């Protein structure tokens, strides 16, 4: 799948005449790059749906298209054509002139996420490409699109460098949850190495179970703690309360922090200042506490949550003081 980035905004900002000129260049470059065995399934508005005999041919073609678009943009500053690419492999069902199934769906989601010139590859296609002479693809980690299944994403071509020397960065809103076991060192010494290993395994299983139940995506696990992302802060809070209560029942005390804001992909994982703030909020929590930033509290005004003001706090490495709130209750919620 290939997709012109922000095409609707382009039409609104530059007008339909400009958008038609962009489309003509885009269509010419895409079709000139296609090998004879390519099947053009569909071309709707700014998107191409193409089927290849192998993922290697798909990647090579996408690289050719992206490189040609980059050359065009370097010469034509007045007519920029910026497209992203998504590739995946797998079984698909042909319905008339269309292919449907998980592979086309994943490829479309990846194309919609890719920055200009970037080629994103799904896990199934990446597995088939490992023996190909492509060089190492960059592992971008797991991404969970809103309302969709988690996708392990790889990068076959980096995004184009912009005029200022930077690359376009994808930014998006997420609620982030940080959790870890309180007093883990003392507890491991008390119960012994074998029992501690069993408790850590139980802890991980319970947290992951609640992440699945509440739609959270595990971003990282370090020692006895988790870092996860959610579409909305209410799900992050519900998840934290659920695993806190289950872990308390087996003798494990945990602390959690929730913050929400704009994020970006850094070294294959969700990063940015929002992540730093979320980690610092979590570090301020005590045993059994679920702390949230004022951002989260403000987003949930008018809901069933009750928050207790815990006053201003200095967060290491973050400018200013931040007012933190403890989730006191979940009135009227399950």
Phi and psi in degrees as GROMACS dihedral restraints (atoms count N, CA, C in turn):
[ dihedral_restraints ]
;  ai    aj    ak    al  type     phi  dphi    fc
    3     4     5     6     1  -127.3    20    10
    4     5     6     7     1   149.1    20    10
    6     7     8     9     1  -150.3    20    10
    7     8     9    10     1   128.4    20    10
    9    10    11    12     1   -71.1    20    10
   10    11    12    13     1   131.5    20    10
   12    13    14    15     1   -71.7    20    10
   13    14    15    16     1   129.4    20    10
   15    16    17    18     1    55.1    20    10
   16    17    18    19     1    46.5    20    10
   18    19    20    21     1   -64.3    20    10
   19    20    21    22     1   -41.3    20    10
   21    22    23    24     1   -61.2    20    10
   22    23    24    25     1   -41.7    20    10
   24    25    26    27     1   -65.5    20    10
   25    26    27    28     1   -35.6    20    10
   27    28    29    30     1   -61.2    20    10
   28    29    30    31     1   -44.4    20    10
   30    31    32    33     1   -62.3    20    10
   31    32    33    34     1   -44.0    20    10
   33    34    35    36     1   -65.4    20    10
   34    35    36    37     1   -42.8    20    10
   36    37    38    39     1   -79.5    20    10
   37    38    39    40     1   -40.3    20    10
   39    40    41    42     1  -104.8    20    10
   40    41    42    43     1   -16.5    20    10
   42    43    44    45     1    95.2    20    10
   43    44    45    46     1   163.3    20    10
   45    46    47    48     1   -68.9    20    10
   46    47    48    49     1   -35.2    20    10
   48    49    50    51     1   -62.1    20    10
   49    50    51    52     1   -45.5    20    10
   51    52    53    54     1   -63.0    20    10
   52    53    54    55     1   -43.8    20    10
   54    55    56    57     1   -61.2    20    10
   55    56    57    58     1   -37.2    20    10
   57    58    59    60     1   -65.3    20    10
   58    59    60    61     1   -40.2    20    10
   60    61    62    63     1   -62.4    20    10
   61    62    63    64     1   -42.6    20    10
   63    64    65    66     1   -60.3    20    10
   64    65    66    67     1   -44.4    20    10
   66    67    68    69     1   -63.3    20    10
   67    68    69    70     1   -38.5    20    10
   69    70    71    72     1   -63.8    20    10
   70    71    72    73     1   -43.1    20    10
   72    73    74    75     1   -64.0    20    10
   73    74    75    76     1   -46.1    20    10
   75    76    77    78     1   -58.3    20    10
   76    77    78    79     1   -49.8    20    10
   78    79    80    81     1   -63.9    20    10
   79    80    81    82     1   -41.2    20    10
   81    82    83    84     1   -62.1    20    10
   82    83    84    85     1   -46.3    20    10
   84    85    86    87     1   -68.3    20    10
   85    86    87    88     1   -41.5    20    10
   87    88    89    90     1   -62.6    20    10
   88    89    90    91     1   -50.7    20    10
   90    91    92    93     1   -69.6    20    10
   91    92    93    94     1   -29.7    20    10
   93    94    95    96     1   -68.9    20    10
   94    95    96    97     1   -25.1    20    10
   96    97    98    99     1   -89.1    20    10
   97    98    99   100     1    -9.7    20    10
   99   100   101   102     1   -77.1    20    10
  100   101   102   103     1   128.2    20    10
  102   103   104   105     1   -70.1    20    10
  103   104   105   106     1   164.8    20    10
  105   106   107   108     1   -64.1    20    10
  106   107   108   109     1   -30.1    20    10
  108   109   110   111     1   -86.4    20    10
  109   110   111   112     1    10.0    20    10
  111   112   113   114     1   -80.3    20    10
  112   113   114   115     1   141.5    20    10
  114   115   116   117     1  -110.7    20    10
  115   116   117   118     1   115.0    20    10
  117   118   119   120     1   -83.5    20    10
  118   119   120   121     1   103.4    20    10
  120   121   122   123     1   -73.4    20    10
  121   122   123   124     1   -45.5    20    10
  123   124   125   126     1  -159.3    20    10
  124   125   126   127     1   154.6    20    10
  126   127   128   129     1  -144.9    20    10
  127   128   129   130     1    97.4    20    10
  129   130   131   132     1  -113.8    20    10
  130   131   132   133     1   121.6    20    10
  132   133   134   135     1    52.6    20    10
  133   134   135   136     1  -112.8    20    10
  135   136   137   138     1  -102.1    20    10
  136   137   138   139     1    13.8    20    10
  138   139   140   141     1  -120.0    20    10
  139   140   141   142     1   138.1    20    10
  141   142   143   144     1  -109.5    20    10
  142   143   144   145     1   137.9    20    10
  144   145   146   147     1  -116.3    20    10
  145   146   147   148     1   110.3    20    10
  147   148   149   150     1  -121.4    20    10
  148   149   150   151     1   143.4    20    10
  150   151   152   153     1  -120.3    20    10
  151   152   153   154     1   132.5    20    10
  153   154   155   156     1  -121.9    20    10
  154   155   156   157     1   156.7    20    10
  156   157   158   159     1   -63.5    20    10
  157   158   159   160     1   -32.6    20    10
  159   160   161   162     1  -140.1    20    10
  160   161   162   163     1   155.0    20    10
  162   163   164   165     1   -65.7    20    10
  163   164   165   166     1   -27.5    20    10
  165   166   167   168     1   -62.2    20    10
  166   167   168   169     1   -44.0    20    10
  168   169   170   171     1   -64.8    20    10
  169   170   171   172     1   -36.5    20    10
  171   172   173   174     1   -63.2    20    10
  172   173   174   175     1   -45.6    20    10
  174   175   176   177     1   -65.6    20    10
  175   176   177   178     1   -45.9    20    10
  177   178   179   180     1   -60.9    20    10
  178   179   180   181     1   -40.1    20    10
  180   181   182   183     1   -66.3    20    10
  181   182   183   184     1   -43.8    20    10
  183   184   185   186     1   -61.9    20    10
  184   185   186   187     1   -40.0    20    10
  186   187   188   189     1   -61.9    20    10
  187   188   189   190     1   -42.4    20    10
  189   190   191   192     1   -62.4    20    10
  190   191   192   193     1   -43.2    20    10
  192   193   194   195     1   -65.4    20    10
  193   194   195   196     1   -47.3    20    10
  195   196   197   198     1   -61.6    20    10
  196   197   198   199     1   -40.7    20    10
  198   199   200   201     1   -66.9    20    10
  199   200   201   202     1   -39.7    20    10
  201   202   203   204     1   -67.7    20    10
  202   203   204   205     1   -39.1    20    10
  204   205   206   207     1   -63.9    20    10
  205   206   207   208     1   -38.9    20    10
  207   208   209   210     1   -63.4    20    10
  208   209   210   211     1   -41.6    20    10
  210   211   212   213     1   -64.1    20    10
  211   212   213   214     1   -42.1    20    10
  213   214   215   216     1   -60.5    20    10
  214   215   216   217     1   -45.7    20    10
  216   217   218   219     1   -65.5    20    10
  217   218   219   220     1   -31.2    20    10
  219   220   221   222     1   -68.0    20    10
  220   221   222   223     1   -28.2    20    10
  222   223   224   225     1   -94.3    20    10
  223   224   225   226     1   -34.2    20    10
  225   226   227   228     1  -111.9    20    10
  226   227   228   229     1    79.6    20    10
  228   229   230   231     1   -66.3    20    10
  229   230   231   232     1   -20.1    20    10
  231   232   233   234     1   -89.1    20    10
  232   233   234   235     1    -3.5    20    10
  234   235   236   237     1  -144.7    20    10
  235   236   237   238     1    76.9    20    10
  237   238   239   240     1   -84.9    20    10
  238   239   240   241     1   129.3    20    10
  240   241   242   243     1  -119.6    20    10
  241   242   243   244     1   107.8    20    10
  243   244   245   246     1  -118.6    20    10
  244   245   246   247     1   118.5    20    10
  246   247   248   249     1  -130.2    20    10
  247   248   249   250     1   148.9    20    10
  249   250   251   252     1  -112.0    20    10
  250   251   252   253     1   161.3    20    10
  252   253   254   255     1  -133.5    20    10
  253   254   255   256     1   140.2    20    10
  255   256   257   258     1  -130.3    20    10
  256   257   258   259     1   134.3    20    10
  258   259   260   261     1  -133.3    20    10
  259   260   261   262     1   133.6    20    10
  261   262   263   264     1  -150.0    20    10
  262   263   264   265     1   162.7    20    10
  264   265   266   267     1  -123.9    20    10
  265   266   267   268     1   155.0    20    10
  267   268   269   270     1   153.5    20    10
  268   269   270   271     1   176.8    20    10
  270   271   272   273     1   -70.1    20    10
  271   272   273   274     1   142.0    20    10
  273   274   275   276     1  -144.8    20    10
  274   275   276   277     1   151.6    20    10
  276   277   278   279     1  -101.9    20    10
  277   278   279   280     1   133.3    20    10
  279   280   281   282     1   -90.6    20    10
  280   281   282   283     1   122.9    20    10
  282   283   284   285     1  -121.6    20    10
  283   284   285   286     1    99.7    20    10
  285   286   287   288     1    67.0    20    10
  286   287   288   289     1  -121.7    20    10
  288   289   290   291     1   -95.1    20    10
  289   290   291   292     1     5.6    20    10
  291   292   293   294     1  -111.8    20    10
  292   293   294   295     1   154.1    20    10
  294   295   296   297     1  -112.2    20    10
  295   296   297   298     1   134.4    20    10
  297   298   299   300     1  -127.8    20    10
  298   299   300   301     1   153.4    20    10
  300   301   302   303     1   145.3    20    10
  301   302   303   304     1  -175.9    20    10
  303   304   305   306     1   -69.0    20    10
  304   305   306   307     1   -36.7    20    10
  306   307   308   309     1   -63.2    20    10
  307   308   309   310     1   -49.4    20    10
  309   310   311   312     1   -61.4    20    10
  310   311   312   313     1   -36.7    20    10
  312   313   314   315     1   -64.6    20    10
  313   314   315   316     1   -46.5    20    10
  315   316   317   318     1   -65.1    20    10
  316   317   318   319     1   -43.0    20    10
  318   319   320   321     1   -60.0    20    10
  319   320   321   322     1   -40.3    20    10
  321   322   323   324     1   -66.3    20    10
  322   323   324   325     1   -41.3    20    10
  324   325   326   327     1   -64.2    20    10
  325   326   327   328     1   -40.0    20    10
  327   328   329   330     1   -67.3    20    10
  328   329   330   331     1   -41.2    20    10
  330   331   332   333     1   -62.3    20    10
  331   332   333   334     1   -38.2    20    10
  333   334   335   336     1   -68.9    20    10
  334   335   336   337     1   -22.2    20    10
  336   337   338   339     1   -92.0    20    10
  337   338   339   340     1   -26.9    20    10
  339   340   341   342     1   -63.8    20    10
  340   341   342   343     1   143.5    20    10
  342   343   344   345     1   -78.8    20    10
  343   344   345   346     1   166.5    20    10
  345   346   347   348     1   -54.3    20    10
  346   347   348   349     1   125.5    20    10
  348   349   350   351     1    83.6    20    10
  349   350   351   352     1    -9.4    20    10
  351   352   353   354     1   -83.5    20    10
  352   353   354   355     1   138.1    20    10
  354   355   356   357     1  -114.7    20    10
  355   356   357   358     1   114.6    20    10
  357   358   359   360     1  -104.3    20    10
  358   359   360   361     1   138.9    20    10
  360   361   362   363     1  -125.0    20    10
  361   362   363   364     1   134.8    20    10
  363   364   365   366     1   -77.1    20    10
  364   365   366   367     1   169.3    20    10
  366   367   368   369     1   -64.4    20    10
  367   368   369   370     1   -39.8    20    10
  369   370   371   372     1   -63.3    20    10
  370   371   372   373     1   -44.2    20    10
  372   373   374   375     1   -67.9    20    10
  373   374   375   376     1   -38.4    20    10
  375   376   377   378     1   -63.7    20    10
  376   377   378   379     1   -36.4    20    10
  378   379   380   381     1   -63.3    20    10
  379   380   381   382     1   -37.8    20    10
  381   382   383   384     1   -75.6    20    10
  382   383   384   385     1   -19.1    20    10
  384   385   386   387     1   -91.5    20    10
  385   386   387   388     1    -7.7    20    10
  387   388   389   390     1   -62.8    20    10
  388   389   390   391     1   -30.0    20    10
  390   391   392   393     1   -87.3    20    10
  391   392   393   394     1    -8.9    20    10
  393   394   395   396     1   -78.5    20    10
  394   395   396   397     1   156.4    20    10
  396   397   398   399     1   -87.3    20    10
  397   398   399   400     1    65.4    20    10
  399   400   401   402     1  -106.1    20    10
  400   401   402   403     1   -15.1    20    10
  402   403   404   405     1    85.8    20    10
  403   404   405   406     1   171.5    20    10
  405   406   407   408     1   -71.9    20    10
  406   407   408   409     1   132.1    20    10
  408   409   410   411     1   -88.9    20    10
  409   410   411   412     1   145.3    20    10
  411   412   413   414     1   -78.7    20    10
  412   413   414   415     1   128.2    20    10
  414   415   416   417     1   -81.6    20    10
  415   416   417   418     1   115.7    20    10
  417   418   419   420     1   -97.3    20    10
  418   419   420   421     1     6.5    20    10
  420   421   422   423     1    81.3    20    10
  421   422   423   424     1  -166.8    20    10
  423   424   425   426     1   -94.9    20    10
  424   425   426   427     1   135.2    20    10
  426   427   428   429     1  -124.8    20    10
  427   428   429   430     1   133.9    20    10
  429   430   431   432     1  -116.2    20    10
  430   431   432   433     1   101.5    20    10
  432   433   434   435     1   -65.8    20    10
  433   434   435   436     1   153.4    20    10
  435   436   437   438     1   -58.9    20    10
  436   437   438   439     1   123.7    20    10
  438   439   440   441     1    75.9    20    10
  439   440   441   442     1    10.4    20    10
  441   442   443   444     1  -129.0    20    10
  442   443   444   445     1   175.8    20    10
  444   445   446   447     1   -77.3    20    10
  445   446   447   448     1   156.0    20    10
  447   448   449   450     1   -66.8    20    10
  448   449   450   451     1   141.0    20    10
  450   451   452   453     1  -126.5    20    10
  451   452   453   454     1   127.8    20    10
  453   454   455   456     1   -84.2    20    10
  454   455   456   457     1   121.6    20    10
  456   457   458   459     1  -111.0    20    10
  457   458   459   460     1   137.9    20    10
  459   460   461   462     1  -124.5    20    10
  460   461   462   463     1   153.3    20    10
  462   463   464   465     1  -111.2    20    10
  463   464   465   466     1   119.0    20    10
  465   466   467   468     1   -91.9    20    10
  466   467   468   469     1   -23.5    20    10
  468   469   470   471     1  -146.9    20    10
  469   470   471   472     1   131.9    20    10
  471   472   473   474     1   -72.9    20    10
  472   473   474   475     1   158.2    20    10
  474   475   476   477     1   -61.8    20    10
  475   476   477   478     1   152.3    20    10
  477   478   479   480     1   -63.0    20    10
  478   479   480   481     1   147.7    20    10
  480   481   482   483     1   -80.5    20    10
  481   482   483   484     1   132.4    20    10
  483   484   485   486     1   -82.8    20    10
  484   485   486   487     1   175.1    20    10
  486   487   488   489     1   -58.7    20    10
  487   488   489   490     1   -31.7    20    10
  489   490   491   492     1   -86.3    20    10
  490   491   492   493     1     7.2    20    10
  492   493   494   495     1    89.0    20    10
  493   494   495   496     1    -2.3    20    10
  495   496   497   498     1  -100.1    20    10
  496   497   498   499     1   170.4    20    10
  498   499   500   501     1  -109.5    20    10
  499   500   501   502     1   146.7    20    10
  501   502   503   504     1   -63.7    20    10
  502   503   504   505     1   129.7    20    10
  504   505   506   507     1  -105.3    20    10
  505   506   507   508     1   131.6    20    10
  507   508   509   510     1   -74.3    20    10
  508   509   510   511     1   128.5    20    10
  510   511   512   513     1  -122.0    20    10
  511   512   513   514     1   143.7    20    10
  513   514   515   516     1  -157.6    20    10
  514   515   516   517     1   160.8    20    10
  516   517   518   519     1   -94.2    20    10
  517   518   519   520     1   135.8    20    10
  519   520   521   522     1  -146.5    20    10
  520   521   522   523     1   153.2    20    10
  522   523   524   525     1   -99.0    20    10
  523   524   525   526     1   130.3    20    10
  525   526   527   528     1  -114.4    20    10
  526   527   528   529     1   138.1    20    10
  528   529   530   531     1  -120.0    20    10
  529   530   531   532     1   127.9    20    10
  531   532   533   534     1  -117.8    20    10
  532   533   534   535     1   134.0    20    10
  534   535   536   537     1  -143.7    20    10
  535   536   537   538     1   142.1    20    10
  537   538   539   540     1  -155.1    20    10
  538   539   540   541     1   165.8    20    10
  540   541   542   543     1   -78.8    20    10
  541   542   543   544     1   136.0    20    10
  543   544   545   546     1   -86.2    20    10
  544   545   546   547     1   132.7    20    10
  546   547   548   549     1    65.6    20    10
  547   548   549   550     1    37.7    20    10
  549   550   551   552     1   -65.2    20    10
  550   551   552   553     1   -38.2    20    10
  552   553   554   555     1   -63.7    20    10
  553   554   555   556     1   -48.4    20    10
  555   556   557   558     1   -64.3    20    10
  556   557   558   559     1   -38.1    20    10
  558   559   560   561     1   -67.6    20    10
  559   560   561   562     1   -40.7    20    10
  561   562   563   564     1   -65.3    20    10
  562   563   564   565     1   -37.1    20    10
  564   565   566   567     1   -66.8    20    10
  565   566   567   568     1   -34.8    20    10
  567   568   569   570     1   -72.0    20    10
  568   569   570   571     1   -44.4    20    10
  570   571   572   573     1   -93.2    20    10
  571   572   573   574     1   -13.7    20    10
  573   574   575   576     1    93.3    20    10
  574   575   576   577     1   156.5    20    10
  576   577   578   579     1   -60.5    20    10
  577   578   579   580     1   -43.8    20    10
  579   580   581   582     1   -65.8    20    10
  580   581   582   583     1   -48.6    20    10
  582   583   584   585     1   -65.8    20    10
  583   584   585   586     1   -36.1    20    10
  585   586   587   588     1   -64.5    20    10
  586   587   588   589     1   -41.0    20    10
  588   589   590   591     1   -61.3    20    10
  589   590   591   592     1   -39.0    20    10
  591   592   593   594     1   -65.3    20    10
  592   593   594   595     1   -42.2    20    10
  594   595   596   597     1   -64.9    20    10
  595   596   597   598     1   -39.5    20    10
  597   598   599   600     1   -64.0    20    10
  598   599   600   601     1   -40.3    20    10
  600   601   602   603     1   -62.9    20    10
  601   602   603   604     1   -43.1    20    10
  603   604   605   606     1   -62.8    20    10
  604   605   606   607     1   -42.9    20    10
  606   607   608   609     1   -57.0    20    10
  607   608   609   610     1   -49.2    20    10
  609   610   611   612     1   -62.1    20    10
  610   611   612   613     1   -42.2    20    10
  612   613   614   615     1   -64.0    20    10
  613   614   615   616     1   -42.5    20    10
  615   616   617   618     1   -67.5    20    10
  616   617   618   619     1   -45.4    20    10
  618   619   620   621     1   -61.5    20    10
  619   620   621   622     1   -44.9    20    10
  621   622   623   624     1   -65.6    20    10
  622   623   624   625     1   -35.5    20    10
  624   625   626   627     1   -62.6    20    10
  625   626   627   628     1   -44.1    20    10
  627   628   629   630     1   -71.1    20    10
  628   629   630   631     1   -32.9    20    10
  630   631   632   633     1   -61.0    20    10
  631   632   633   634     1   -43.2    20    10
  633   634   635   636     1   -63.7    20    10
  634   635   636   637     1   -43.2    20    10
  636   637   638   639     1   -65.7    20    10
  637   638   639   640     1   -30.9    20    10
  639   640   641   642     1  -106.3    20    10
  640   641   642   643     1    10.9    20    10
  642   643   644   645     1    74.2    20    10
  643   644   645   646     1    27.1    20    10
  645   646   647   648     1   -89.3    20    10
  646   647   648   649     1   151.6    20    10
  648   649   650   651     1  -112.3    20    10
  649   650   651   652     1   120.0    20    10
  651   652   653   654     1   -69.7    20    10
  652   653   654   655     1   119.4    20    10
  654   655   656   657     1   -93.7    20    10
  655   656   657   658     1   -41.7    20    10
  657   658   659   660     1  -158.1    20    10
  658   659   660   661     1   154.5    20    10
  660   661   662   663     1  -133.2    20    10
  661   662   663   664     1   124.8    20    10
  663   664   665   666     1  -128.6    20    10
  664   665   666   667     1   109.0    20    10
  666   667   668   669     1    64.3    20    10
  667   668   669   670     1  -108.4    20    10
  669   670   671   672     1  -111.9    20    10
  670   671   672   673     1    24.5    20    10
  672   673   674   675     1  -134.2    20    10
  673   674   675   676     1   161.5    20    10
  675   676   677   678     1  -125.8    20    10
  676   677   678   679     1   150.9    20    10
  678   679   680   681     1  -129.1    20    10
  679   680   681   682     1   121.3    20    10
  681   682   683   684     1  -137.9    20    10
  682   683   684   685     1   159.0    20    10
  684   685   686   687     1  -122.7    20    10
  685   686   687   688     1   147.3    20    10
  687   688   689   690     1  -135.0    20    10
  688   689   690   691     1   157.4    20    10
  690   691   692   693     1   -68.8    20    10
  691   692   693   694     1   -36.6    20    10
  693   694   695   696     1  -136.5    20    10
  694   695   696   697     1   150.7    20    10
  696   697   698   699     1   -66.6    20    10
  697   698   699   700     1   -28.6    20    10
  699   700   701   702     1   -61.1    20    10
  700   701   702   703     1   -38.1    20    10
  702   703   704   705     1   -68.1    20    10
  703   704   705   706     1   -36.2    20    10
  705   706   707   708     1   -63.8    20    10
  706   707   708   709     1   -42.9    20    10
  708   709   710   711     1   -65.9    20    10
  709   710   711   712     1   -47.0    20    10
  711   712   713   714     1   -57.9    20    10
  712   713   714   715     1   -41.4    20    10
  714   715   716   717     1   -63.7    20    10
  715   716   717   718     1   -45.4    20    10
  717   718   719   720     1   -62.2    20    10
  718   719   720   721     1   -42.1    20    10
  720   721   722   723     1   -66.0    20    10
  721   722   723   724     1   -38.7    20    10
  723   724   725   726     1   -66.1    20    10
  724   725   726   727     1   -49.4    20    10
  726   727   728   729     1   -74.4    20    10
  727   728   729   730     1   -27.2    20    10
  729   730   731   732     1   -59.1    20    10
  730   731   732   733     1   -46.6    20    10
  732   733   734   735     1   -67.8    20    10
  733   734   735   736     1   -40.1    20    10
  735   736   737   738     1   -67.8    20    10
  736   737   738   739     1   -39.3    20    10
  738   739   740   741     1   -71.4    20    10
  739   740   741   742     1   -35.7    20    10
  741   742   743   744     1   -58.7    20    10
  742   743   744   745     1   -35.8    20    10
  744   745   746   747     1   -67.3    20    10
  745   746   747   748     1   -20.7    20    10
  747   748   749   750     1  -108.6    20    10
  748   749   750   751     1    14.5    20    10
  750   751   752   753     1    88.4    20    10
  751   752   753   754     1    18.6    20    10
  753   754   755   756     1  -113.2    20    10
  754   755   756   757     1   123.1    20    10
  756   757   758   759     1   -97.6    20    10
  757   758   759   760     1   132.7    20    10
  759   760   761   762     1  -126.7    20    10
  760   761   762   763     1   162.4    20    10
  762   763   764   765     1  -125.8    20    10
  763   764   765   766     1   151.5    20    10
  765   766   767   768     1  -142.0    20    10
  766   767   768   769     1   151.1    20    10
  768   769   770   771     1  -135.9    20    10
  769   770   771   772     1   142.0    20    10
  771   772   773   774     1  -128.4    20    10
  772   773   774   775     1   132.2    20    10
  774   775   776   777     1  -140.4    20    10
  775   776   777   778     1   155.7    20    10
  777   778   779   780     1  -134.1    20    10
  778   779   780   781     1   145.3    20    10
  780   781   782   783     1   171.2    20    10
  781   782   783   784     1  -169.4    20    10
  783   784   785   786     1   -78.8    20    10
  784   785   786   787     1   132.1    20    10
  786   787   788   789     1  -123.4    20    10
  787   788   789   790     1   172.2    20    10
  789   790   791   792     1  -149.0    20    10
  790   791   792   793     1   167.0    20    10
  792   793   794   795     1   -87.4    20    10
  793   794   795   796     1   120.9    20    10
  795   796   797   798     1  -126.2    20    10
  796   797   798   799     1   118.8    20    10
  798   799   800   801     1    52.9    20    10
  799   800   801   802     1    39.3    20    10
  801   802   803   804     1    84.8    20    10
  802   803   804   805     1     0.1    20    10
  804   805   806   807     1  -131.2    20    10
  805   806   807   808     1   162.3    20    10
  807   808   809   810     1   -65.4    20    10
  808   809   810   811     1   125.5    20    10
  810   811   812   813     1  -141.5    20    10
  811   812   813   814     1  -167.2    20    10
  813   814   815   816     1   109.8    20    10
  814   815   816   817     1   178.7    20    10
  816   817   818   819     1   -62.3    20    10
  817   818   819   820     1   -32.5    20    10
  819   820   821   822     1   -58.0    20    10
  820   821   822   823     1   -38.1    20    10
  822   823   824   825     1   -66.8    20    10
  823   824   825   826     1   -43.7    20    10
  825   826   827   828     1   -60.0    20    10
  826   827   828   829     1   -45.0    20    10
  828   829   830   831     1   -63.5    20    10
  829   830   831   832     1   -44.2    20    10
  831   832   833   834     1   -59.3    20    10
  832   833   834   835     1   -42.8    20    10
  834   835   836   837     1   -63.9    20    10
  835   836   837   838     1   -39.5    20    10
  837   838   839   840     1   -68.8    20    10
  838   839   840   841     1   -37.0    20    10
  840   841   842   843     1   -62.2    20    10
  841   842   843   844     1   -44.9    20    10
  843   844   845   846     1   -61.1    20    10
  844   845   846   847     1   -37.5    20    10
  846   847   848   849     1   -67.9    20    10
  847   848   849   850     1   -22.8    20    10
  849   850   851   852     1   -80.9    20    10
  850   851   852   853     1   -14.8    20    10
  852   853   854   855     1   -74.1    20    10
  853   854   855   856     1   151.0    20    10
  855   856   857   858     1  -101.5    20    10
  856   857   858   859     1  -177.3    20    10
  858   859   860   861     1   -57.4    20    10
  859   860   861   862     1   126.5    20    10
  861   862   863   864     1    80.3    20    10
  862   863   864   865     1    -5.7    20    10
  864   865   866   867     1   -85.2    20    10
  865   866   867   868     1   144.4    20    10
  867   868   869   870     1  -118.0    20    10
  868   869   870   871     1   105.2    20    10
  870   871   872   873     1   -97.4    20    10
  871   872   873   874     1   145.7    20    10
  873   874   875   876     1  -130.9    20    10
  874   875   876   877     1   156.9    20    10
  876   877   878   879     1   -78.8    20    10
  877   878   879   880     1   166.6    20    10
  879   880   881   882     1   -63.6    20    10
  880   881   882   883     1   -29.5    20    10
  882   883   884   885     1   -57.0    20    10
  883   884   885   886     1   -47.9    20    10
  885   886   887   888     1   -65.7    20    10
  886   887   888   889     1   -44.7    20    10
  888   889   890   891     1   -58.4    20    10
  889   890   891   892     1   -43.0    20    10
  891   892   893   894     1   -66.8    20    10
  892   893   894   895     1   -35.5    20    10
  894   895   896   897     1   -66.8    20    10
  895   896   897   898     1   -23.8    20    10
  897   898   899   900     1  -107.6    20    10
  898   899   900   901     1    15.9    20    10
  900   901   902   903     1   -60.1    20    10
  901   902   903   904     1   134.1    20    10
  903   904   905   906     1    90.3    20    10
  904   905   906   907     1    -1.7    20    10
  906   907   908   909     1   -93.7    20    10
  907   908   909   910     1  -175.9    20    10
  909   910   911   912     1   -80.0    20    10
  910   911   912   913     1    -4.6    20    10
  912   913   914   915     1   -73.7    20    10
  913   914   915   916     1   144.2    20    10
  915   916   917   918     1  -116.6    20    10
  916   917   918   919     1   126.2    20    10
  918   919   920   921     1  -115.1    20    10
  919   920   921   922     1   138.8    20    10
  921   922   923   924     1  -104.1    20    10
  922   923   924   925     1   125.9    20    10
  924   925   926   927     1   -68.9    20    10
  925   926   927   928     1   120.9    20    10
  927   928   929   930     1  -105.3    20    10
  928   929   930   931     1    12.3    20    10
  930   931   932   933     1    81.1    20    10
  931   932   933   934     1   177.5    20    10
  933   934   935   936     1   -74.8    20    10
  934   935   936   937     1   150.1    20    10
  936   937   938   939     1  -142.3    20    10
  937   938   939   940     1   144.0    20    10
  939   940   941   942     1   -87.5    20    10
  940   941   942   943     1   124.2    20    10
  942   943   944   945     1  -102.1    20    10
  943   944   945   946     1   122.7    20    10
  945   946   947   948     1   -53.6    20    10
  946   947   948   949     1   124.1    20    10
  948   949   950   951     1    81.8    20    10
  949   950   951   952     1     0.5    20    10
  951   952   953   954     1  -115.6    20    10
  952   953   954   955     1   128.0    20    10
  954   955   956   957     1   -63.2    20    10
  955   956   957   958     1   146.9    20    10
  957   958   959   960     1    77.4    20    10
  958   959   960   961     1   178.0    20    10
  960   961   962   963     1   -98.4    20    10
  961   962   963   964     1   145.2    20    10
  963   964   965   966     1  -120.3    20    10
  964   965   966   967     1   126.3    20    10
  966   967   968   969     1   -78.7    20    10
  967   968   969   970     1   126.4    20    10
  969   970   971   972     1  -109.6    20    10
  970   971   972   973     1   151.1    20    10
  972   973   974   975     1  -130.5    20    10
  973   974   975   976     1   142.0    20    10
  975   976   977   978     1   -98.1    20    10
  976   977   978   979     1   137.5    20    10
  978   979   980   981     1   -72.4    20    10
  979   980   981   982     1   109.1    20    10
  981   982   983   984     1   -86.6    20    10
  982   983   984   985     1   -35.7    20    10
  984   985   986   987     1  -163.8    20    10
  985   986   987   988     1   171.7    20    10
  987   988   989   990     1  -126.8    20    10
  988   989   990   991     1    58.1    20    10
  990   991   992   993     1   -56.0    20    10
  991   992   993   994     1   128.8    20    10
  993   994   995   996     1    79.4    20    10
  994   995   996   997     1     4.5    20    10
  996   997   998   999     1  -107.8    20    10
  997   998   999  1000     1   159.9    20    10
